[in-house]
Amino acid sequence: LQIIIQCLVGLIITCYGVVHVAGIFREIRVSAESESKTWDMLSNRQAFYMFNHRGKAIHSSNRAGHFG
């Protein structure tokens, strides 16, 4: 019973800290970032682009050995 009371008190203190210490909540605007993008670019993940990979080495070895 004591641990349940401690958990509830901790939860209440945490909720109070998150709501009152964080400051004023502001609206998150998605439209400002997405106005410059087209529909094709919305699902584009530029962080996952990779140009240096082992595909070049595999392709060059196939050309040298004339496999295929």
Secondary structure, DSSP 8 states (H G I E B T S, - for coil): -HHHHHHHHHHHHHHHHHHHHS-------SHHHHTT--GGGTT--GGG---SSTHHHHHHHHHHHT--
